[in-house]
Each structure stands twice: as C-alpha cells, then as structure tokens.
C-alpha cells in the first residue's frame, strides 16, 4: 500500500503550494513556492551550483534585509527566473510561519484541504446518462446500486471475471 501511495506523490504535488512568510520551513529547491514550480524541476541538479545556493537551503537562508543572496548569471532563462524570485516579497520573521496551501480550483489555493474539491479536480466527468435516476435512488442499498450501475455500463462481466478468476467465455455466459 505504501508503495502505491508513494507513486501518487507527483499527482499530489500538483495540489500543494507554499506561501512564504518567514521562510524557515520552505525548501528553496524542492518546495513549490514560485509560480513556475519547484526550482529543482526548472534548473535541474546543476541549479545549486549555478545560483550558488545549497540544495538543502531554506528560503530564509537565501534572503536577508538587503535582498536575495543569489549568484547573478547571464542567460535569458536565468534572468527571467531571477525576476520571478525578486517579485516575491522577502521572508520576514514578523510575518509568521510559512503556510501550505491546497489547490481549490484552477488558480485558487487556500490553507484548508477539501477532499470534495480535490476529487472534482481529479475525476474525469462524463456526460449524464439517461438511466442515472434508475440507479442512484436515495433509498437504495449502495452495494446494489453500484452493481446495477456496473450492469448498465456493461462492466459487470469484468467484475465477475476478477472476482472468480474465470475466462471471458464463461463470463459472457454468466452475464447473459
């Protein structure tokens, strides 16, 4: 189970963003605190050497009162990156702790997690079918409604095959 959860990390990462306040808990390289995403994905492994920032650095370690402590480099991609970093307000201790934000919709992030809003963003919505009111009745038993839904979708034969480990020829016989 844990291996499956670990494989889902890239999907989950798309739903998280860090709001930098004091910068003490946000990783400069690995957290999603810039609009372009984690810097390690933008610059790769050589980014640390290019900008002169350690890989384990926190955002607070890369800034002080005078500004960002980043090695200046030439190149249009690096100049654009430096502009984006400079657009972020400098971390300050009086702003409180960094906040993890959860994606609520396309461009909206909030500090609260909503499984409903996450599910709505993950799922693929299909067209409404004319028989949905026959299956999803409030008084129905959920297990029976689910089996009826599978039968309407013609997926019931696959469920029977998985449950009994039988061949497809026998499954067609059972369904009919």
C-alpha positions as CSV (number, residue, x, y, z in Angstrom):
1,X,0.0,0.0,0.0
2,X,2.8,2.5,0.9
3,X,4.5,1.9,-2.5
4,X,1.3,2.8,-4.3
5,X,0.9,6.0,-2.2
6,X,4.5,6.9,-2.9
7,X,3.8,6.5,-6.6
8,X,1.0,9.1,-6.3
9,X,3.3,11.8,-4.9
10,X,3.7,13.6,-8.3
11,X,-0.1,13.9,-8.6
12,X,-0.4,15.1,-5.0
13,X,2.4,17.7,-5.5
14,X,0.3,19.5,-8.1
15,X,-2.2,20.3,-5.5
16,X,0.2,21.9,-3.0
17,X,1.9,25.3,-2.9
18,X,3.9,27.1,-0.2
19,X,3.2,30.7,0.9
20,X,6.5,32.1,2.1
21,X,6.3,34.2,5.2
22,X,9.3,33.7,7.5
23,X,10.9,31.2,5.0
24,X,12.2,28.9,7.7
25,X,10.2,25.8,6.7
26,X,10.1,26.2,2.9
27,X,12.8,24.5,0.9
28,X,14.4,26.8,-1.7
29,X,14.8,24.0,-4.2
30,X,12.2,21.4,-3.6
31,X,9.0,23.2,-2.4
32,X,6.5,24.8,-4.8
33,X,6.8,28.4,-3.7
34,X,7.2,30.1,-7.1
35,X,4.6,30.4,-9.9
36,X,6.9,28.2,-12.1
37,X,7.0,25.3,-9.6
38,X,9.9,23.8,-7.6
39,X,13.3,25.2,-8.7
40,X,14.9,21.8,-8.9
41,X,12.5,20.9,-11.8
42,X,13.3,24.2,-13.6
43,X,17.1,24.2,-13.3
44,X,17.8,20.6,-12.5
45,X,20.7,19.3,-10.4
46,X,23.1,21.9,-11.7
47,X,20.9,24.7,-10.4
48,X,22.5,24.7,-7.0
49,X,25.9,25.3,-8.5
50,X,24.6,27.9,-11.0
51,X,22.9,30.1,-8.4
52,X,25.3,29.4,-5.5
53,X,22.6,28.1,-3.2
54,X,22.9,24.8,-1.3
55,X,20.4,22.1,-2.1
56,X,19.2,21.8,1.5
57,X,18.8,25.6,1.8
58,X,15.6,27.1,3.2
59,X,14.1,30.3,1.6
60,X,15.0,32.3,4.7
61,X,18.7,31.4,4.3
62,X,18.8,32.8,0.7
63,X,17.5,36.2,1.7
64,X,18.3,39.0,4.1
65,X,17.1,42.6,4.6
66,X,19.1,43.8,1.6
67,X,17.6,41.3,-0.8
68,X,18.1,37.8,-2.3
69,X,21.6,36.3,-1.9
70,X,21.7,34.6,-5.3
71,X,24.7,34.5,-7.7
72,X,23.8,36.6,-10.7
73,X,24.2,34.8,-14.1
74,X,23.6,35.6,-17.7
75,X,21.1,33.9,-19.9
76,X,17.5,34.7,-20.7
77,X,16.1,31.8,-18.7
78,X,18.1,32.6,-15.6
79,X,17.3,36.4,-15.9
80,X,13.6,35.5,-16.0
81,X,13.9,33.2,-13.1
82,X,15.7,35.9,-11.1
83,X,12.9,38.4,-11.9
84,X,10.3,35.9,-10.6
85,X,12.2,35.4,-7.4
86,X,12.7,39.1,-6.9
87,X,8.9,39.6,-7.4
88,X,8.3,37.5,-4.2
89,X,8.4,39.6,-1.0
90,X,11.4,38.8,1.2
91,X,10.8,36.4,4.1
92,X,10.5,38.2,7.5
93,X,10.2,36.7,10.9
94,X,7.3,39.1,11.9
95,X,5.1,37.6,9.1
96,X,4.6,34.3,11.0
97,X,5.3,30.8,9.8
98,X,5.1,29.6,6.2
99,X,1.7,28.2,5.1
100,X,0.9,25.2,3.0
101,X,-1.8,25.9,0.5
102,X,-4.1,23.4,-1.1
103,X,-5.5,23.7,-4.6
104,X,-9.2,24.5,-4.6
105,X,-9.7,25.2,-8.3
106,X,-7.6,26.1,-11.4
107,X,-5.8,29.1,-9.9
108,X,-7.1,29.3,-6.4
109,X,-5.2,28.0,-3.4
110,X,-6.3,28.1,0.3
111,X,-4.9,26.9,3.6
112,X,-7.7,24.3,4.0
113,X,-7.8,20.9,2.4
114,X,-11.1,19.8,0.8
115,X,-11.4,16.2,-0.4
116,X,-14.5,17.2,-2.4
117,X,-12.7,19.9,-4.3
118,X,-9.7,17.7,-4.8
119,X,-11.9,14.9,-6.1
120,X,-13.7,17.3,-8.5
121,X,-10.3,18.3,-10.0
122,X,-9.0,14.7,-10.3
123,X,-12.0,12.9,-11.7
124,X,-13.0,12.8,-15.3
125,X,-16.5,13.9,-15.7
126,X,-18.6,12.2,-18.4
127,X,-22.0,13.1,-19.9
128,X,-25.0,12.5,-17.8
129,X,-26.7,9.3,-18.8
130,X,-30.5,9.0,-19.1
131,X,-30.7,6.0,-16.7
132,X,-28.9,7.6,-13.7
133,X,-32.2,8.2,-11.8
134,X,-32.9,4.5,-12.0
135,X,-29.7,3.5,-10.3
136,X,-28.9,6.3,-7.8
137,X,-32.0,6.4,-5.8
138,X,-31.7,7.8,-2.2
139,X,-33.4,4.8,-0.7
140,X,-31.3,2.2,-2.5
141,X,-28.7,-0.1,-0.9
142,X,-25.3,1.3,-2.0
143,X,-23.9,-2.1,-2.9
144,X,-26.9,-3.0,-5.0
145,X,-26.9,0.4,-6.7
146,X,-23.2,0.0,-7.5
147,X,-23.8,-3.4,-9.1
148,X,-26.7,-2.0,-11.1
149,X,-24.5,0.8,-12.2
150,X,-21.9,-1.7,-13.4
151,X,-24.5,-3.7,-15.2
152,X,-25.7,-0.6,-17.1
153,X,-22.2,0.3,-18.0
154,X,-21.5,-3.3,-19.2
155,X,-18.6,-3.6,-16.8
156,X,-20.3,-6.3,-14.7
157,X,-18.6,-9.0,-16.7
158,X,-15.2,-7.6,-15.8
159,X,-16.1,-7.6,-12.1
160,X,-17.2,-11.2,-12.3
161,X,-14.1,-12.2,-14.1
162,X,-11.9,-10.5,-11.5
163,X,-13.9,-12.0,-8.6
164,X,-14.0,-15.5,-9.8
165,X,-10.8,-15.6,-12.0
166,X,-12.7,-17.1,-14.9
167,X,-12.2,-16.8,-18.6
168,X,-14.1,-14.3,-20.7
169,X,-16.1,-17.1,-22.5
170,X,-17.6,-18.2,-19.2
171,X,-18.2,-14.6,-18.1
172,X,-20.4,-13.9,-21.1
173,X,-22.4,-17.0,-20.2
174,X,-22.8,-15.8,-16.6
175,X,-23.9,-12.3,-17.6
176,X,-26.4,-13.4,-20.2
